[in-house]
């Protein structure tokens, strides 16, 4: 698939946040890194470090196919795929249009699945490869007004587990990364979306409360730097026998533990106490 000189990786959603940090870590580790996002200009710094920027909207099949064709032509495939692209759709289930919910699934689930499908044949032929799926602590827990977002992350968790078993006989590894509260643009976008949809009407009070909670949590230096997640990804990829999943970043391990061991009602109380 690739020459023996330099391993190859593809990182999606690499124009900012965790994706950009992950790409920098893999470049430092000696990978030829393809970076994909809608805006190539925002990946100029990665190009300066040696990455190959590709314009790709993860929700558009034609662009996914074109990206894989380019990588296949240049490198024969990739040794590492990091499915990082994603966003959070927040708002009341009653008020979110189903087209918006479908788009949430396109970006967070079906896009990564399609990209994985297209890159797998070369990995199988090579008898090795690593697929890293960036889910979230939100793939194990839930929050108010986050129904569609959590649905996609829970789906990606289950999808990854089944995929891991399917690909193990071919020497391909599947690793799940569950970030907690990370200092990215996630919070601002989620908060703005809630208020745009539901600042008025039956859910106005809870929408304003959720937006306020999100705004207080993100963008004030309270979260974890994206480089922490990049290091987790880099270490997992280098490991001879990586864990099946890694929870990392502020609140991730704690929230997942509380959800697992204290049960639904206790977790409900904890979430509502933050409103």
GIWO-V271102 format. One record per pair of residues at least 6 apart in sequence whose C-alpha atoms are under 6 Angstrom apart, sorted by sequence separation. I is the first residue (numbers start at 1). J is the second residue. If there is no record, write none. Layout:
i: {I I}
j: {J J}
//
This chain:
i: {13 14 71 123 198 236 247 56 259 198 164 139 138 139 40 139 34 35 36 38 33 34 35 36 37 38 135 34 36 37 38 36 191 14 86 14 15 86 8 10 12 14 7 8 9 10 11 12 13 8 10 224 224 15 187 15 83 187 183 137 182 183 130 132 135 136 137 181 182 183 127 128 129 130 131 132 133 134 135 136 137 127 128 130 132 77 124 59 105 59 58 80 79 80 81 82 83 84 80 59 58 92 91 90 90 89 88 209 177 178 179 9 175 176 177 178 179 180 181 8 9 175 179 180 8 9 10 11 12 13 180 9 12 13 180 2 12 2 1 1 90 88 91 90 137 1 17 21 18 22 21}
j: {19 20 77 129 204 242 253 63 267 207 174 150 150 153 55 154 51 52 53 55 51 52 53 54 55 56 153 53 55 56 57 56 211 35 107 36 37 108 31 33 35 37 31 32 33 34 35 36 37 33 35 249 250 42 214 43 112 218 223 178 223 224 172 174 177 178 179 223 224 225 170 171 172 173 174 175 176 177 178 179 180 171 172 174 176 122 170 106 152 107 107 129 129 130 131 132 133 134 131 111 111 145 145 145 146 149 149 275 245 246 247 78 244 245 246 247 248 249 250 78 79 245 249 250 79 80 81 82 83 84 251 81 84 85 252 75 85 76 76 77 190 190 194 194 252 126 184 227 226 230 230}
//
